[in-house]
Amino acid sequence: MCGIEVDRRAGINGIAAPVLDANNDVEVVVNCWGAADKINAAPDGAHAQAVLQAARNISAHLGQHRS
């Protein structure tokens, strides 16, 4: 997972997590971007956890098995 807190003057934060296939290859990336005052980019924040869970769910549907 990657969380980005852009320069506050820009006012944008983002979070991204990879979606893996059965071979553990990255297929796509789930991401969430928005106004810094709305998107908490902290790894343990609600937005990051939602992005991670979405990436894990999609990965599971593609046959990826977490070790």
N, C-alpha and C positions, 0 to 999 in steps of 0.2 A: 504494500500500500504506500501511496505517496500523498502527503498533505502539503499544500503550498499556501503560505501566507504571503501574498504579494505585498509590495510596498504599500503601506496604509493609504498613501495618497492616491494610489490607483483604486483602492477600495474593492479588490477582488480576492477571494480565496477559492481554492480548488482542492479536490480530493480525487484520487484515481486508484484503481485496483485492477490487476490483470485477471482475465478469464482464461483458464487453462483447459486444454483438451485432454484426451485419454493418454497422450504421450507427454503430458506436461509442457506442451508448447503453448505459447501465448496466442490466442485466437483474436481477441478483442480486449478493449479496456472499458470498464464501467467508470464513469466519472460524474462528478457533481461540481459545478462552478456557480458562484453567485456573489452577491454583495457581501463584503467582509463583515458587516454588522448582522448578517443573516446566516452565513455559513461558518460554522466552527470547524477549522481544519485540524484541530488537535486529534492525535491518533486514538484517544479514548473517548472522543466526542460522539454524539448521536449520529451526526452526518457520516463520519468515517465508519462507524459500525454498520450503518445501513448500506453504504457502498460495499464494504467487505462482505456482508451477508449476501447481497445481490450477486457479487462476483462468485462467491462460493456456490450459491444455488445454481447459477448458470453453468459453472464448471462441472458440477455434479451431473447435470443433464447432458453434458458433452462427454461424460465417462471418466472424468478426472477423479482420482481417489486420493484424498489427503493422507499423508503418511505421518 
